[in-house]
Amino acid sequence: MKFVITMFQDEDGMVIAECPAIPGCVSQGKTEEEAEQNVRDAIKACLEVRAEKGMPLTVSTRQVEVAV
C-alpha cells in the first residue's frame, strides 16, 4: 500500500511525520530519513491494530482549495 505522509520540524528541532489517512499515526526522528522510517513502522503497527479491532484501515482524505 502507498500512503501520503507529511513532515515538519517542531520547535525542538525534531522532524514530525504523520500519515493523514490513518488517524493518530504519527512518529518523529532527528532527520527526515529517520522520521520517514519511523512513520513507516508506525503505519504498519496502526494498520495491524485497526485490522485486529475490525476498524476501517484508513479514512478518506482530500485536497481543498482555500483563497489566501
mmCIF file of the N, C-alpha and C atoms, coordinates in Angstrom:
data_MODEL
# 
_entry.id   MODEL 
# 
loop_
_atom_site.group_PDB 
_atom_site.id 
_atom_site.type_symbol 
_atom_site.label_atom_id 
_atom_site.label_alt_id 
_atom_site.label_comp_id 
_atom_site.label_asym_id 
_atom_site.label_entity_id 
_atom_site.label_seq_id 
_atom_site.pdbx_PDB_ins_code 
_atom_site.Cartn_x 
_atom_site.Cartn_y 
_atom_site.Cartn_z 
_atom_site.occupancy 
_atom_site.B_iso_or_equiv 
_atom_site.pdbx_formal_charge 
_atom_site.auth_seq_id 
_atom_site.auth_comp_id 
_atom_site.auth_asym_id 
_atom_site.auth_atom_id 
_atom_site.pdbx_PDB_model_num 
ATOM 1   N N  . MET A 1 1  ? 0.846   -1.184 0.000  1.00 0.00 ? 1  MET A N  1 
ATOM 2   C CA . MET A 1 1  ? 0.000   0.000  0.000  1.00 0.00 ? 1  MET A CA 1 
ATOM 3   C C  . MET A 1 1  ? 0.886   1.240  0.000  1.00 0.00 ? 1  MET A C  1 
ATOM 4   N N  . LYS A 1 2  ? 0.403   2.289  -0.604 1.00 0.00 ? 2  LYS A N  1 
ATOM 5   C CA . LYS A 1 2  ? 1.124   3.563  -0.620 1.00 0.00 ? 2  LYS A CA 1 
ATOM 6   C C  . LYS A 1 2  ? 0.336   4.575  0.197  1.00 0.00 ? 2  LYS A C  1 
ATOM 7   N N  . PHE A 1 3  ? 1.054   5.392  0.950  1.00 0.00 ? 3  PHE A N  1 
ATOM 8   C CA . PHE A 1 3  ? 0.441   6.407  1.784  1.00 0.00 ? 3  PHE A CA 1 
ATOM 9   C C  . PHE A 1 3  ? 1.159   7.731  1.616  1.00 0.00 ? 3  PHE A C  1 
ATOM 10  N N  . VAL A 1 4  ? 0.415   8.818  1.678  1.00 0.00 ? 4  VAL A N  1 
ATOM 11  C CA . VAL A 1 4  ? 0.987   10.164 1.724  1.00 0.00 ? 4  VAL A CA 1 
ATOM 12  C C  . VAL A 1 4  ? 1.345   10.439 3.176  1.00 0.00 ? 4  VAL A C  1 
ATOM 13  N N  . ILE A 1 5  ? 2.516   11.020 3.392  1.00 0.00 ? 5  ILE A N  1 
ATOM 14  C CA . ILE A 1 5  ? 2.893   11.456 4.736  1.00 0.00 ? 5  ILE A CA 1 
ATOM 15  C C  . ILE A 1 5  ? 3.212   12.944 4.694  1.00 0.00 ? 5  ILE A C  1 
ATOM 16  N N  . THR A 1 6  ? 3.093   13.582 5.837  1.00 0.00 ? 6  THR A N  1 
ATOM 17  C CA . THR A 1 6  ? 3.519   14.976 5.966  1.00 0.00 ? 6  THR A CA 1 
ATOM 18  C C  . THR A 1 6  ? 4.676   15.014 6.949  1.00 0.00 ? 6  THR A C  1 
ATOM 19  N N  . MET A 1 7  ? 5.572   15.977 6.760  1.00 0.00 ? 7  MET A N  1 
ATOM 20  C CA . MET A 1 7  ? 6.706   16.139 7.670  1.00 0.00 ? 7  MET A CA 1 
ATOM 21  C C  . MET A 1 7  ? 6.914   17.612 7.955  1.00 0.00 ? 7  MET A C  1 
ATOM 22  N N  . PHE A 1 8  ? 7.222   17.899 9.205  1.00 0.00 ? 8  PHE A N  1 
ATOM 23  C CA . PHE A 1 8  ? 7.568   19.265 9.583  1.00 0.00 ? 8  PHE A CA 1 
ATOM 24  C C  . PHE A 1 8  ? 8.506   19.207 10.778 1.00 0.00 ? 8  PHE A C  1 
ATOM 25  N N  . GLN A 1 9  ? 9.223   20.290 10.987 1.00 0.00 ? 9  GLN A N  1 
ATOM 26  C CA . GLN A 1 9  ? 10.149  20.364 12.112 1.00 0.00 ? 9  GLN A CA 1 
ATOM 27  C C  . GLN A 1 9  ? 9.477   21.080 13.271 1.00 0.00 ? 9  GLN A C  1 
ATOM 28  N N  . ASP A 1 10 ? 9.541   20.476 14.456 1.00 0.00 ? 10 ASP A N  1 
ATOM 29  C CA . ASP A 1 10 ? 8.913   21.107 15.617 1.00 0.00 ? 10 ASP A CA 1 
ATOM 30  C C  . ASP A 1 10 ? 9.867   22.102 16.266 1.00 0.00 ? 10 ASP A C  1 
ATOM 31  N N  . GLU A 1 11 ? 9.401   22.738 17.333 1.00 0.00 ? 11 GLU A N  1 
ATOM 32  C CA . GLU A 1 11 ? 10.193  23.788 17.990 1.00 0.00 ? 11 GLU A CA 1 
ATOM 33  C C  . GLU A 1 11 ? 11.476  23.276 18.642 1.00 0.00 ? 11 GLU A C  1 
ATOM 34  N N  . ASP A 1 12 ? 11.574  21.959 18.852 1.00 0.00 ? 12 ASP A N  1 
ATOM 35  C CA . ASP A 1 12 ? 12.783  21.367 19.434 1.00 0.00 ? 12 ASP A CA 1 
ATOM 36  C C  . ASP A 1 12 ? 13.740  20.832 18.373 1.00 0.00 ? 12 ASP A C  1 
ATOM 37  N N  . GLY A 1 13 ? 13.367  20.998 17.094 1.00 0.00 ? 13 GLY A N  1 
ATOM 38  C CA . GLY A 1 13 ? 14.224  20.547 16.007 1.00 0.00 ? 13 GLY A CA 1 
ATOM 39  C C  . GLY A 1 13 ? 13.948  19.129 15.537 1.00 0.00 ? 13 GLY A C  1 
ATOM 40  N N  . MET A 1 14 ? 13.015  18.429 16.164 1.00 0.00 ? 14 MET A N  1 
ATOM 41  C CA . MET A 1 14 ? 12.671  17.079 15.730 1.00 0.00 ? 14 MET A CA 1 
ATOM 42  C C  . MET A 1 14 ? 11.803  17.156 14.478 1.00 0.00 ? 14 MET A C  1 
ATOM 43  N N  . VAL A 1 15 ? 11.926  16.173 13.610 1.00 0.00 ? 15 VAL A N  1 
ATOM 44  C CA . VAL A 1 15 ? 11.091  16.093 12.417 1.00 0.00 ? 15 VAL A CA 1 
ATOM 45  C C  . VAL A 1 15 ? 9.898   15.211 12.754 1.00 0.00 ? 15 VAL A C  1 
ATOM 46  N N  . ILE A 1 16 ? 8.707   15.758 12.608 1.00 0.00 ? 16 ILE A N  1 
ATOM 47  C CA . ILE A 1 16 ? 7.465   15.053 12.902 1.00 0.00 ? 16 ILE A CA 1 
ATOM 48  C C  . ILE A 1 16 ? 6.890   14.546 11.580 1.00 0.00 ? 16 ILE A C  1 
ATOM 49  N N  . ALA A 1 17 ? 6.546   13.263 11.531 1.00 0.00 ? 17 ALA A N  1 
ATOM 50  C CA . ALA A 1 17 ? 5.963   12.654 10.331 1.00 0.00 ? 17 ALA A CA 1 
ATOM 51  C C  . ALA A 1 17 ? 4.594   12.100 10.689 1.00 0.00 ? 17 ALA A C  1 
ATOM 52  N N  . GLU A 1 18 ? 3.608   12.408 9.851  1.00 0.00 ? 18 GLU A N  1 
ATOM 53  C CA . GLU A 1 18 ? 2.234   11.960 10.081 1.00 0.00 ? 18 GLU A CA 1 
ATOM 54  C C  . GLU A 1 18 ? 1.683   11.318 8.818  1.00 0.00 ? 18 GLU A C  1 
ATOM 55  N N  . CYS A 1 19 ? 0.747   10.388 9.017  1.00 0.00 ? 19 CYS A N  1 
ATOM 56  C CA . CYS A 1 19 ? 0.030   9.780  7.901  1.00 0.00 ? 19 CYS A CA 1 
ATOM 57  C C  . CYS A 1 19 ? -1.429  10.208 8.026  1.00 0.00 ? 19 CYS A C  1 
ATOM 58  N N  . PRO A 1 20 ? -1.866  11.209 7.259  1.00 0.00 ? 20 PRO A N  1 
ATOM 59  C CA . PRO A 1 20 ? -3.226  11.742 7.405  1.00 0.00 ? 20 PRO A CA 1 
ATOM 60  C C  . PRO A 1 20 ? -4.336  10.716 7.168  1.00 0.00 ? 20 PRO A C  1 
ATOM 61  N N  . ALA A 1 21 ? -4.059  9.667  6.394  1.00 0.00 ? 21 ALA A N  1 
ATOM 62  C CA . ALA A 1 21 ? -5.094  8.672  6.092  1.00 0.00 ? 21 ALA A CA 1 
ATOM 63  C C  . ALA A 1 21 ? -5.364  7.727  7.261  1.00 0.00 ? 21 ALA A C  1 
ATOM 64  N N  . ILE A 1 22 ? -4.486  7.758  8.288  1.00 0.00 ? 22 ILE A N  1 
ATOM 65  C CA . ILE A 1 22 ? -4.655  6.885  9.448  1.00 0.00 ? 22 ILE A CA 1 
ATOM 66  C C  . ILE A 1 22 ? -4.659  7.774  10.694 1.00 0.00 ? 22 ILE A C  1 
ATOM 67  N N  . PRO A 1 23 ? -5.826  8.033  11.265 1.00 0.00 ? 23 PRO A N  1 
ATOM 68  C CA . PRO A 1 23 ? -5.905  8.925  12.423 1.00 0.00 ? 23 PRO A CA 1 
ATOM 69  C C  . PRO A 1 23 ? -4.963  8.494  13.557 1.00 0.00 ? 23 PRO A C  1 
ATOM 70  N N  . GLY A 1 24 ? -4.199  9.459  14.054 1.00 0.00 ? 24 GLY A N  1 
ATOM 71  C CA . GLY A 1 24 ? -3.297  9.199  15.174 1.00 0.00 ? 24 GLY A CA 1 
ATOM 72  C C  . GLY A 1 24 ? -1.980  8.565  14.801 1.00 0.00 ? 24 GLY A C  1 
ATOM 73  N N  . CYS A 1 25 ? -1.728  8.356  13.522 1.00 0.00 ? 25 CYS A N  1 
ATOM 74  C CA . CYS A 1 25 ? -0.490  7.711  13.087 1.00 0.00 ? 25 CYS A CA 1 
ATOM 75  C C  . CYS A 1 25 ? 0.591   8.779  12.908 1.00 0.00 ? 25 CYS A C  1 
ATOM 76  N N  . VAL A 1 26 ? 1.416   8.925  13.933 1.00 0.00 ? 26 VAL A N  1 
ATOM 77  C CA . VAL A 1 26 ? 2.431   9.972  13.985 1.00 0.00 ? 26 VAL A CA 1 
ATOM 78  C C  . VAL A 1 26 ? 3.723   9.372  14.514 1.00 0.00 ? 26 VAL A C  1 
ATOM 79  N N  . SER A 1 27 ? 4.847   9.850  14.004 1.00 0.00 ? 27 SER A N  1 
ATOM 80  C CA . SER A 1 27 ? 6.143   9.456  14.549 1.00 0.00 ? 27 SER A CA 1 
ATOM 81  C C  . SER A 1 27 ? 7.092   10.638 14.413 1.00 0.00 ? 27 SER A C  1 
ATOM 82  N N  . GLN A 1 28 ? 8.338   10.425 14.778 1.00 0.00 ? 28 GLN A N  1 
ATOM 83  C CA . GLN A 1 28 ? 9.313   11.512 14.717 1.00 0.00 ? 28 GLN A CA 1 
ATOM 84  C C  . GLN A 1 28 ? 10.707  10.946 14.518 1.00 0.00 ? 28 GLN A C  1 
ATOM 85  N N  . GLY A 1 29 ? 11.647  11.836 14.261 1.00 0.00 ? 29 GLY A N  1 
ATOM 86  C CA . GLY A 1 29 ? 13.048  11.462 14.128 1.00 0.00 ? 29 GLY A CA 1 
ATOM 87  C C  . GLY A 1 29 ? 13.913  12.700 14.162 1.00 0.00 ? 29 GLY A C  1 
ATOM 88  N N  . LYS A 1 30 ? 15.200  12.468 14.291 1.00 0.00 ? 30 LYS A N  1 
ATOM 89  C CA . LYS A 1 30 ? 16.139  13.596 14.315 1.00 0.00 ? 30 LYS A CA 1 
ATOM 90  C C  . LYS A 1 30 ? 16.376  14.145 12.912 1.00 0.00 ? 30 LYS A C  1 
ATOM 91  N N  . THR A 1 31 ? 16.163  13.298 11.894 1.00 0.00 ? 31 THR A N  1 
ATOM 92  C CA . THR A 1 31 ? 16.321  13.701 10.497 1.00 0.00 ? 31 THR A CA 1 
ATOM 93  C C  . THR A 1 31 ? 15.064  13.301 9.730  1.00 0.00 ? 31 THR A C  1 
ATOM 94  N N  . GLU A 1 32 ? 14.912  13.829 8.509  1.00 0.00 ? 32 GLU A N  1 
ATOM 95  C CA . GLU A 1 32 ? 13.768  13.432 7.682  1.00 0.00 ? 32 GLU A CA 1 
ATOM 96  C C  . GLU A 1 32 ? 13.814  11.941 7.379  1.00 0.00 ? 32 GLU A C  1 
ATOM 97  N N  . GLU A 1 33 ? 15.007  11.413 7.128  1.00 0.00 ? 33 GLU A N  1 
ATOM 98  C CA . GLU A 1 33 ? 15.144  9.991  6.826  1.00 0.00 ? 33 GLU A CA 1 
ATOM 99  C C  . GLU A 1 33 ? 14.716  9.135  8.012  1.00 0.00 ? 33 GLU A C  1 
ATOM 100 N N  . GLU A 1 34 ? 15.140  9.508  9.211  1.00 0.00 ? 34 GLU A N  1 
ATOM 101 C CA . GLU A 1 34 ? 14.765  8.754  10.412 1.00 0.00 ? 34 GLU A CA 1 
ATOM 102 C C  . GLU A 1 34 ? 13.262  8.857  10.663 1.00 0.00 ? 34 GLU A C  1 
ATOM 103 N N  . ALA A 1 35 ? 12.710  10.048 10.503 1.00 0.00 ? 35 ALA A N  1 
ATOM 104 C CA . ALA A 1 35 ? 11.274  10.234 10.714 1.00 0.00 ? 35 ALA A CA 1 
ATOM 105 C C  . ALA A 1 35 ? 10.475  9.423  9.701  1.00 0.00 ? 35 ALA A C  1 
ATOM 106 N N  . GLU A 1 36 ? 10.941  9.383  8.448  1.00 0.00 ? 36 GLU A N  1 
ATOM 107 C CA . GLU A 1 36 ? 10.238  8.603  7.424  1.00 0.00 ? 36 GLU A CA 1 
ATOM 108 C C  . GLU A 1 36 ? 10.251  7.115  7.760  1.00 0.00 ? 36 GLU A C  1 
ATOM 109 N N  . GLN A 1 37 ? 11.397  6.593  8.172  1.00 0.00 ? 37 GLN A N  1 
ATOM 110 C CA . GLN A 1 37 ? 11.450  5.174  8.535  1.00 0.00 ? 37 GLN A CA 1 
ATOM 111 C C  . GLN A 1 37 ? 10.574  4.894  9.754  1.00 0.00 ? 37 GLN A C  1 
ATOM 112 N N  . ASN A 1 38 ? 10.600  5.793  10.718 1.00 0.00 ? 38 ASN A N  1 
ATOM 113 C CA . ASN A 1 38 ? 9.788   5.599  11.922 1.00 0.00 ? 38 ASN A CA 1 
ATOM 114 C C  . ASN A 1 38 ? 8.293   5.637  11.606 1.00 0.00 ? 38 ASN A C  1 
ATOM 115 N N  . VAL A 1 39 ? 7.873   6.517  10.699 1.00 0.00 ? 39 VAL A N  1 
ATOM 116 C CA . VAL A 1 39 ? 6.451   6.577  10.370 1.00 0.00 ? 39 VAL A CA 1 
ATOM 117 C C  . VAL A 1 39 ? 6.047   5.363  9.536  1.00 0.00 ? 39 VAL A C  1 
ATOM 118 N N  . ARG A 1 40 ? 6.961   4.803  8.757  1.00 0.00 ? 40 ARG A N  1 
ATOM 119 C CA . ARG A 1 40 ? 6.674   3.544  8.050  1.00 0.00 ? 40 ARG A CA 1 
ATOM 120 C C  . ARG A 1 40 ? 6.338   2.451  9.076  1.00 0.00 ? 40 ARG A C  1 
ATOM 121 N N  . ASP A 1 41 ? 7.160   2.356  10.115 1.00 0.00 ? 41 ASP A N  1 
ATOM 122 C CA . ASP A 1 41 ? 6.913   1.368  11.174 1.00 0.00 ? 41 ASP A CA 1 
ATOM 123 C C  . ASP A 1 41 ? 5.587   1.651  11.879 1.00 0.00 ? 41 ASP A C  1 
ATOM 124 N N  . ALA A 1 42 ? 5.304   2.927  12.120 1.00 0.00 ? 42 ALA A N  1 
ATOM 125 C CA . ALA A 1 42 ? 4.057   3.310  12.781 1.00 0.00 ? 42 ALA A CA 1 
ATOM 126 C C  . ALA A 1 42 ? 2.847   2.957  11.913 1.00 0.00 ? 42 ALA A C  1 
ATOM 127 N N  . ILE A 1 43 ? 2.963   3.166  10.605 1.00 0.00 ? 43 ILE A N  1 
ATOM 128 C CA . ILE A 1 43 ? 1.864   2.831  9.690  1.00 0.00 ? 43 ILE A CA 1 
ATOM 129 C C  . ILE A 1 43 ? 1.569   1.341  9.765  1.00 0.00 ? 43 ILE A C  1 
ATOM 130 N N  . LYS A 1 44 ? 2.605   0.517  9.711  1.00 0.00 ? 44 LYS A N  1 
ATOM 131 C CA . LYS A 1 44 ? 2.412   -0.933 9.799  1.00 0.00 ? 44 LYS A CA 1 
ATOM 132 C C  . LYS A 1 44 ? 1.711   -1.302 11.098 1.00 0.00 ? 44 LYS A C  1 
ATOM 133 N N  . ALA A 1 45 ? 2.179   -0.739 12.205 1.00 0.00 ? 45 ALA A N  1 
ATOM 134 C CA . ALA A 1 45 ? 1.585   -1.050 13.513 1.00 0.00 ? 45 ALA A CA 1 
ATOM 135 C C  . ALA A 1 45 ? 0.136   -0.574 13.595 1.00 0.00 ? 45 ALA A C  1 
ATOM 136 N N  . CYS A 1 46 ? -0.133  0.628  13.099 1.00 0.00 ? 46 CYS A N  1 
ATOM 137 C CA . CYS A 1 46 ? -1.503  1.155  13.132 1.00 0.00 ? 46 CYS A CA 1 
ATOM 138 C C  . CYS A 1 46 ? -2.444  0.298  12.298 1.00 0.00 ? 46 CYS A C  1 
ATOM 139 N N  . LEU A 1 47 ? -1.986  -0.140 11.114 1.00 0.00 ? 47 LEU A N  1 
ATOM 140 C CA . LEU A 1 47 ? -2.819  -0.976 10.266 1.00 0.00 ? 47 LEU A CA 1 
ATOM 141 C C  . LEU A 1 47 ? -3.132  -2.313 10.939 1.00 0.00 ? 47 LEU A C  1 
ATOM 142 N N  . GLU A 1 48 ? -2.145  -2.886 11.617 1.00 0.00 ? 48 GLU A N  1 
ATOM 143 C CA . GLU A 1 48 ? -2.362  -4.153 12.319 1.00 0.00 ? 48 GLU A CA 1 
ATOM 144 C C  . GLU A 1 48 ? -3.408  -3.995 13.414 1.00 0.00 ? 48 GLU A C  1 
ATOM 145 N N  . VAL A 1 49 ? -3.291  -2.945 14.209 1.00 0.00 ? 49 VAL A N  1 
ATOM 146 C CA . VAL A 1 49 ? -4.238  -2.715 15.303 1.00 0.00 ? 49 VAL A CA 1 
ATOM 147 C C  . VAL A 1 49 ? -5.632  -2.451 14.764 1.00 0.00 ? 49 VAL A C  1 
ATOM 148 N N  . ARG A 1 50 ? -5.730  -1.631 13.730 1.00 0.00 ? 50 ARG A N  1 
ATOM 149 C CA . ARG A 1 50 ? -7.043  -1.316 13.166 1.00 0.00 ? 50 ARG A CA 1 
ATOM 150 C C  . ARG A 1 50 ? -7.686  -2.578 12.584 1.00 0.00 ? 50 ARG A C  1 
ATOM 151 N N  . ALA A 1 51 ? -6.892  -3.445 11.953 1.00 0.00 ? 51 ALA A N  1 
ATOM 152 C CA . ALA A 1 51 ? -7.432  -4.692 11.394 1.00 0.00 ? 51 ALA A CA 1 
ATOM 153 C C  . ALA A 1 51 ? -7.903  -5.614 12.521 1.00 0.00 ? 51 ALA A C  1 
ATOM 154 N N  . GLU A 1 52 ? -7.123  -5.727 13.595 1.00 0.00 ? 52 GLU A N  1 
ATOM 155 C CA . GLU A 1 52 ? -7.497  -6.576 14.726 1.00 0.00 ? 52 GLU A CA 1 
ATOM 156 C C  . GLU A 1 52 ? -8.802  -6.123 15.366 1.00 0.00 ? 52 GLU A C  1 
ATOM 157 N N  . LYS A 1 53 ? -9.024  -4.814 15.393 1.00 0.00 ? 53 LYS A N  1 
ATOM 158 C CA . LYS A 1 53 ? -10.227 -4.269 16.023 1.00 0.00 ? 53 LYS A CA 1 
ATOM 159 C C  . LYS A 1 53 ? -11.402 -4.161 15.056 1.00 0.00 ? 53 LYS A C  1 
ATOM 160 N N  . GLY A 1 54 ? -11.198 -4.570 13.808 1.00 0.00 ? 54 GLY A N  1 
ATOM 161 C CA . GLY A 1 54 ? -12.258 -4.506 12.825 1.00 0.00 ? 54 GLY A CA 1 
ATOM 162 C C  . GLY A 1 54 ? -12.588 -3.098 12.362 1.00 0.00 ? 54 GLY A C  1 
ATOM 163 N N  . MET A 1 55 ? -11.655 -2.196 12.533 1.00 0.00 ? 55 MET A N  1 
ATOM 164 C CA . MET A 1 55 ? -11.845 -0.808 12.121 1.00 0.00 ? 55 MET A CA 1 
ATOM 165 C C  . MET A 1 55 ? -11.444 -0.651 10.655 1.00 0.00 ? 55 MET A C  1 
ATOM 166 N N  . PRO A 1 56 ? -11.995 0.347  9.973  1.00 0.00 ? 56 PRO A N  1 
ATOM 167 C CA . PRO A 1 56 ? -11.510 0.622  8.613  1.00 0.00 ? 56 PRO A CA 1 
ATOM 168 C C  . PRO A 1 56 ? -10.018 0.938  8.683  1.00 0.00 ? 56 PRO A C  1 
ATOM 169 N N  . LEU A 1 57 ? -9.258  0.454  7.715  1.00 0.00 ? 57 LEU A N  1 
ATOM 170 C CA . LEU A 1 57 ? -7.808  0.670  7.765  1.00 0.00 ? 57 LEU A CA 1 
ATOM 171 C C  . LEU A 1 57 ? -7.436  2.130  7.610  1.00 0.00 ? 57 LEU A C  1 
ATOM 172 N N  . THR A 1 58 ? -8.185  2.857  6.788  1.00 0.00 ? 58 THR A N  1 
ATOM 173 C CA . THR A 1 58 ? -7.871  4.265  6.541  1.00 0.00 ? 58 THR A CA 1 
ATOM 174 C C  . THR A 1 58 ? -9.151  5.089  6.529  1.00 0.00 ? 58 THR A C  1 
ATOM 175 N N  . VAL A 1 59 ? -8.983  6.381  6.551  1.00 0.00 ? 59 VAL A N  1 
ATOM 176 C CA . VAL A 1 59 ? -10.093 7.312  6.355  1.00 0.00 ? 59 VAL A CA 1 
ATOM 177 C C  . VAL A 1 59 ? -9.836  8.039  5.048  1.00 0.00 ? 59 VAL A C  1 
ATOM 178 N N  . SER A 1 60 ? -10.872 8.612  4.468  1.00 0.00 ? 60 SER A N  1 
ATOM 179 C CA . SER A 1 60 ? -10.674 9.326  3.206  1.00 0.00 ? 60 SER A CA 1 
ATOM 180 C C  . SER A 1 60 ? -10.004 10.669 3.463  1.00 0.00 ? 60 SER A C  1 
ATOM 181 N N  . THR A 1 61 ? -9.172  11.050 2.553  1.00 0.00 ? 61 THR A N  1 
ATOM 182 C CA . THR A 1 61 ? -8.523  12.360 2.590  1.00 0.00 ? 61 THR A CA 1 
ATOM 183 C C  . THR A 1 61 ? -8.805  13.042 1.260  1.00 0.00 ? 61 THR A C  1 
ATOM 184 N N  . ARG A 1 62 ? -8.773  14.343 1.268  1.00 0.00 ? 62 ARG A N  1 
ATOM 185 C CA . ARG A 1 62 ? -8.947  15.088 0.014  1.00 0.00 ? 62 ARG A CA 1 
ATOM 186 C C  . ARG A 1 62 ? -8.260  16.430 0.129  1.00 0.00 ? 62 ARG A C  1 
ATOM 187 N N  . GLN A 1 63 ? -8.057  17.035 -0.997 1.00 0.00 ? 63 GLN A N  1 
ATOM 188 C CA . GLN A 1 63 ? -7.483  18.378 -1.037 1.00 0.00 ? 63 GLN A CA 1 
ATOM 189 C C  . GLN A 1 63 ? -8.592  19.374 -1.239 1.00 0.00 ? 63 GLN A C  1 
ATOM 190 N N  . VAL A 1 64 ? -8.473  20.505 -0.591 1.00 0.00 ? 64 VAL A N  1 
ATOM 191 C CA . VAL A 1 64 ? -9.411  21.599 -0.794 1.00 0.00 ? 64 VAL A CA 1 
ATOM 192 C C  . VAL A 1 64 ? -8.613  22.853 -1.122 1.00 0.00 ? 64 VAL A C  1 
ATOM 193 N N  . GLU A 1 65 ? -9.220  23.747 -1.854 1.00 0.00 ? 65 GLU A N  1 
ATOM 194 C CA . GLU A 1 65 ? -8.568  24.990 -2.211 1.00 0.00 ? 65 GLU A CA 1 
ATOM 195 C C  . GLU A 1 65 ? -9.117  26.094 -1.322 1.00 0.00 ? 65 GLU A C  1 
ATOM 196 N N  . VAL A 1 66 ? -8.220  26.889 -0.772 1.00 0.00 ? 66 VAL A N  1 
ATOM 197 C CA . VAL A 1 66 ? -8.595  27.988 0.110  1.00 0.00 ? 66 VAL A CA 1 
ATOM 198 C C  . VAL A 1 66 ? -7.892  29.243 -0.400 1.00 0.00 ? 66 VAL A C  1 
ATOM 199 N N  . ALA A 1 67 ? -8.651  30.289 -0.630 1.00 0.00 ? 67 ALA A N  1 
ATOM 200 C CA . ALA A 1 67 ? -8.046  31.553 -1.072 1.00 0.00 ? 67 ALA A CA 1 
ATOM 201 C C  . ALA A 1 67 ? -7.363  32.222 0.105  1.00 0.00 ? 67 ALA A C  1 
ATOM 202 N N  . VAL A 1 68 ? -6.137  32.657 -0.114 1.00 0.00 ? 68 VAL A N  1 
ATOM 203 C CA . VAL A 1 68 ? -5.365  33.329 0.934  1.00 0.00 ? 68 VAL A CA 1 
ATOM 204 C C  . VAL A 1 68 ? -4.922  34.677 0.439  1.00 0.00 ? 68 VAL A C  1 
# 
